[in-house]
Amino acid sequence: MKITKLETIHVKPRWLFLKIHTDEGIVGLGEPIVEGHTQTTEMAVREIGRYLIGQDPRRIEHHWQAIYRGAFYRGGPVLNSALSGVEQALWDITGKWLNVPVWQLLGGNTRDKIRVYGHFGGESLDDFIASARAAVARGFTALKTGPGGAWNIVDAWDKVKGFVDRFAALRAAVGDQVDIGIDFHGRISPAMAVRLCRELEPYHPYFVEEPCLPENVDTLVTIARSTTIPIATGERLFTKWGFREVLEKQACAIVQPDVSHAGGILETKKIAAMAETYYAAIAPHCPLGPIALAACLQVDACVPNFLCQEQVTLGDGYIKEPFKVADGCIPLPSKPGLGIELDDAAVMEKAFPGDWDTPALRHPDGSVADW
């Protein structure tokens, strides 16, 4: 079998889908993307295509090594994300060729269903609580929210108290049986993260995600040691090497590699194995489309230290058989490869040039805030 073509499609709201075609008619799906830089990532995919055309798609590890190590400059969000989407598509081809789901090729399933969490939000407190209750009514037993907006390095107490009171009201509204994660989104300084975590502890968050930016691991260690809330991080870390220091310093209890950024399906499984040796869980990051979610589910199915899977779409309007949530879980994928088939007509209706830009946050004085 030989690769004949790489096809990319920009899809609203902000995604990039990849199809890798073969001379045997098998087409593999992947989602290579850097949010806000999809056109740049698309060009990186095309460059990878110069190497892949004519190659056997089933030599997945070999191709990963050749693409990652074959150039002088390695890694980074664009190159790793392009490689991640390509790697997903190669697994999809291989699974379809063997007529088995990808998880079967990675050691078999360690669970029978996969827990997922939903997002919610709202401007007013009533909207906030109504959104959470609606997610629970749709079958989710785990949710995630965040303080939102721009935060100063040292911020006002009323801002801290406002979010904590909001979270306390949420906990009272949905009860203790629903797990609620909080995403600080790297917008909070270490000092403010420590303060927020301390005030939030009585309401038992499931975890706090990206309590500060990930570049300085020692700051994450400081936060992790200051609170009983499990700390999660990793969406902006790439490959097993990016997670080494975080795990060695025990800066988090939960790693969150993104299967479309960190290196793909097998690399995420390797990161999960590293985390296992430090008694850490894995909860793959996935604010992306249904192909990325399908790739995540293949990893979730076969790693023993899986916790919960992020998702923002179950694939309605993109794939022919959208995922279903029951009792907080998606059933174990059973179809070959990634287990999904695009609804090509519906996808093409959502095609666009890929010119989505990351929203810009500003402080009241006009200075730039972290997104």
Secondary structure, 3 states (H helix, E strand, C coil): CCEEEEEEEEECCCEEEEEEEECCCCEEEECCCCCCCHHHHHHHHHHHHHHHCCCCCCCHHHHHHHHHHCCCCCCHHHHHHHHHHHHHHHHHHHHHHHCCEHHHHCCCCCCCEEEEEEECCCCCHHHHHHHHHHHHHCCCCEEEECCCCCCCCCCCHHHHHHHHHHHHHHHHHHCCCCEEEEECCCCCCHHHHHHHHHHHHHHCCCCEECCCCCCCHHHHHHHHHHCCCCEEECCCCCHHHHHHHHHHCCCCCEECCECCCCCCHHHHHHHHHHHHCCCCEECCECCCCHHHHHHHHHHHHHCCCECCEECCCCCCCCECCCCCCECCEEECCCCCECCCCECHHHHHHCECCCCCCCCCCECCCCCECCC
